[in-house]
Amino acid sequence: MNRFFLCIAVLFSAVRLSAEDPSAVLDSFIGRVASSAVGFSYSYVMDDGRAKVTGKGIVSMQGDSYLIRGNGLEIYCDGRTRWTVDSAAMEAVAETCSPENPDYTVNPAVLLKHFDKAFSLEQSGILPDGSLRYLLSPVSSSGISSLEMVLSQDGNSLLSAVLRTKEEATVSFTIASFTFSRASDPSRFIFDPSTLASGYIITDLR
């Protein structure tokens, strides 16, 4: 019987140590996102209980800048101005970025860039396959109720994210081909409207 209780004590000790390790991996991941260029592909399902909306895309990001290609759109952001280009409709919209009100639900680049500032860690743990699960809550009043993230065991890749809103909608992201690389020329995130073909309708909301 004493041996049984000793095994239980050792088991709980291991669980406590494991619960600490994921937090260190998350901190390292946050630091790499801030200092590196990041690239990944994604798919998502947005479910509000009445209808489901799906989409997919490819993201390149660095600092406050990003480029998203997906669902027929190209979104360029240099940290100050965001251009959304719809080639099928031949429309382009320019907007001033609003770091205070980022749209996490449809923009995985913004979600990844700001989650460490917008969310606090509530729980962390290790899943059966060795990947690391994190449950975060918003640090300020917003329409978001929670964010769940899963990182690879080595912390080198984001595997998935699930965002839930206070209106009980859920946005589930699946991430693939996640890579870190050395930061490079940020001009690749600046959109030049002169490259648009004639006939485009340009709406400038800045």
C-alpha positions as CSV (number, residue, x, y, z in Angstrom):
1,M,0.0,0.0,0.0
2,N,2.8,2.4,0.8
3,R,4.4,1.7,-2.6
4,F,1.0,2.5,-4.2
5,F,0.8,5.9,-2.6
6,L,4.4,6.6,-3.4
7,C,3.7,5.9,-7.1
8,I,0.7,8.2,-7.0
9,A,2.9,11.0,-5.4
10,V,5.5,10.6,-8.1
11,L,2.8,10.7,-10.8
12,F,1.3,14.0,-9.5
13,S,4.8,15.4,-9.2
14,A,5.4,14.6,-12.9
15,V,2.1,16.2,-13.8
16,R,3.1,19.4,-12.1
17,L,6.4,19.5,-13.9
18,S,4.7,18.9,-17.2
19,A,2.3,21.7,-16.6
20,E,5.2,24.1,-16.1
21,D,7.1,23.0,-19.3
22,P,4.3,24.0,-21.8
23,S,4.4,27.6,-20.4
24,A,8.1,27.9,-21.1
25,V,7.6,26.6,-24.7
26,L,4.8,29.1,-25.2
27,D,7.0,32.0,-24.1
28,S,9.7,30.8,-26.5
29,F,7.2,30.6,-29.3
30,I,6.0,34.2,-28.6
31,G,9.5,35.4,-28.7
32,R,10.2,33.8,-32.1
33,V,7.0,35.2,-33.6
34,A,8.1,38.7,-32.6
35,S,11.6,38.4,-34.0
36,S,11.2,36.3,-37.1
37,A,9.4,36.1,-40.4
38,V,6.5,33.5,-40.2
39,G,4.8,31.6,-43.0
40,F,2.0,29.0,-42.9
41,S,-1.2,27.8,-44.6
42,Y,-4.5,27.5,-42.9
43,S,-8.1,26.5,-43.2
44,Y,-11.0,27.5,-41.0
45,V,-14.6,26.8,-40.1
46,M,-16.7,29.5,-38.6
47,D,-19.9,28.1,-36.9
48,D,-22.4,30.4,-35.3
49,G,-25.0,27.7,-34.7
50,R,-27.0,28.7,-37.7
51,A,-24.6,28.3,-40.6
52,K,-21.0,27.3,-41.2
53,V,-18.5,29.3,-43.3
54,T,-15.3,27.7,-44.5
55,G,-12.2,29.2,-46.0
56,K,-8.4,28.7,-46.5
57,G,-5.4,30.7,-47.3
58,I,-1.6,31.3,-47.1
59,V,0.0,33.7,-44.7
60,S,3.3,35.5,-44.6
61,M,3.9,37.8,-41.7
62,Q,6.7,39.8,-40.0
63,G,6.3,42.2,-37.1
64,D,3.1,44.1,-37.7
65,S,3.0,43.4,-41.4
66,Y,1.4,40.5,-43.2
67,L,0.2,39.2,-46.6
68,I,-2.7,36.8,-46.8
69,R,-3.9,35.1,-50.0
70,G,-7.1,33.1,-49.8
71,N,-10.8,32.8,-50.7
72,G,-10.1,34.9,-53.8
73,L,-8.7,37.8,-51.9
74,E,-5.2,39.3,-51.3
75,I,-4.7,41.3,-48.1
76,Y,-1.6,43.4,-47.8
77,C,-0.8,45.1,-44.5
78,D,2.4,47.1,-43.7
79,G,1.4,47.8,-40.2
80,R,-0.2,51.2,-41.1
81,T,-2.4,50.6,-44.1
82,R,-4.3,47.5,-45.2
83,W,-5.2,46.8,-48.8
84,T,-7.8,44.1,-49.6
85,V,-7.8,43.2,-53.3
86,D,-10.6,41.1,-54.9
87,S,-9.4,40.2,-58.4
88,A,-12.6,38.5,-59.4
89,A,-14.7,41.6,-58.6
90,M,-11.9,43.9,-59.7
91,E,-12.2,45.9,-56.4
92,A,-9.6,47.1,-54.0
93,V,-10.2,48.7,-50.6
94,A,-7.6,50.7,-48.6
95,E,-8.1,51.1,-44.8
96,T,-6.1,52.4,-41.9
97,C,-5.0,49.6,-39.6
98,S,-6.5,49.7,-36.1
99,P,-4.3,47.8,-33.6
100,E,-6.8,48.6,-30.9
101,N,-9.6,46.7,-32.7
102,P,-8.0,43.8,-34.6
103,D,-10.4,41.3,-36.2
104,Y,-9.2,38.0,-34.8
105,T,-12.1,35.9,-36.1
106,V,-11.2,36.2,-39.8
107,N,-7.5,37.1,-39.6
108,P,-5.1,34.5,-38.4
109,A,-2.1,36.7,-38.9
110,V,-3.5,39.3,-36.5
111,L,-4.5,36.6,-34.1
112,L,-1.0,35.1,-34.0
113,K,0.7,38.5,-33.8
114,H,-1.3,39.9,-30.8
115,F,-2.5,36.9,-28.8
116,D,0.2,37.2,-26.2
117,K,-0.9,40.8,-25.5
118,A,-4.7,40.3,-25.9
119,F,-4.9,37.0,-24.0
120,S,-3.7,35.6,-20.7
121,L,-2.9,32.0,-20.1
122,E,-5.4,30.1,-18.0
123,Q,-4.4,26.5,-18.5
124,S,-1.7,24.4,-20.3
125,G,-1.1,20.8,-20.7
126,I,0.3,18.0,-22.8
127,L,-1.9,16.0,-25.2
128,P,-1.6,12.3,-25.7
129,D,0.4,12.8,-29.0
130,G,2.9,15.1,-27.2
131,S,1.6,18.4,-28.6
132,L,1.0,21.3,-26.2
133,R,-2.5,22.7,-25.5
134,Y,-3.1,26.2,-24.2
135,L,-6.4,27.8,-23.0
136,L,-6.3,31.6,-22.9
137,S,-8.8,34.2,-22.0
138,P,-9.1,37.9,-23.2
139,V,-7.4,40.4,-20.9
140,S,-9.9,43.1,-21.7
141,S,-13.6,43.4,-22.5
142,S,-14.3,42.1,-26.0
143,G,-16.6,39.9,-28.0
144,I,-14.2,37.0,-27.5
145,S,-14.7,34.5,-24.6
146,S,-11.7,32.2,-25.1
147,L,-8.9,31.0,-27.3
148,E,-7.5,27.5,-27.4
149,M,-4.1,26.9,-29.1
150,V,-2.1,23.8,-29.8
151,L,1.7,23.9,-30.5
152,S,3.9,21.1,-31.6
153,Q,5.9,19.3,-28.9
154,D,9.1,21.3,-29.8
155,G,7.2,24.6,-30.0
156,N,8.3,25.2,-33.6
157,S,4.8,25.0,-35.1
158,L,1.3,26.2,-34.4
159,L,-1.0,23.3,-35.2
160,S,-4.4,24.7,-34.5
161,A,-6.5,27.4,-32.8
162,V,-10.1,27.6,-31.7
163,L,-11.6,31.0,-31.0
164,R,-15.0,31.2,-29.2
165,T,-17.1,34.4,-29.0
166,K,-19.5,35.5,-26.4
167,E,-22.3,35.1,-29.0
168,E,-21.4,31.3,-28.9
169,A,-19.8,31.3,-32.4
170,T,-16.7,29.2,-32.9
171,V,-13.9,29.7,-35.4
172,S,-11.6,26.7,-35.7
173,F,-8.3,27.1,-37.5
174,T,-6.2,24.3,-38.8
175,I,-2.6,25.3,-39.5
176,A,-0.1,23.5,-41.9
177,S,3.4,24.1,-43.2
178,F,4.3,26.5,-40.3
179,T,7.8,27.9,-40.6
180,F,10.1,30.4,-39.0
181,S,12.7,32.2,-41.1
182,R,15.0,35.2,-40.8
183,A,13.3,38.6,-41.0
184,S,13.7,40.2,-44.5
185,D,12.8,43.3,-46.4
186,P,9.4,44.5,-45.1
187,S,8.6,46.3,-48.4
188,R,7.1,43.0,-49.7
189,F,4.1,43.8,-47.5
190,I,3.5,47.2,-49.1
191,F,0.8,47.2,-51.8
192,D,1.3,49.4,-54.8
193,P,-2.1,50.4,-56.3
194,S,-0.5,51.4,-59.6
195,T,-0.1,47.7,-60.3
196,L,-3.9,47.2,-60.6
197,A,-5.2,46.8,-64.1
198,S,-7.5,49.5,-65.5
199,G,-11.1,49.0,-64.6
200,Y,-10.5,48.3,-60.9
201,I,-12.8,50.1,-58.5
202,I,-10.6,51.5,-55.7
203,T,-12.3,52.5,-52.4
204,D,-10.0,54.5,-50.1
205,L,-11.4,54.5,-46.5
206,R,-8.3,56.0,-44.9
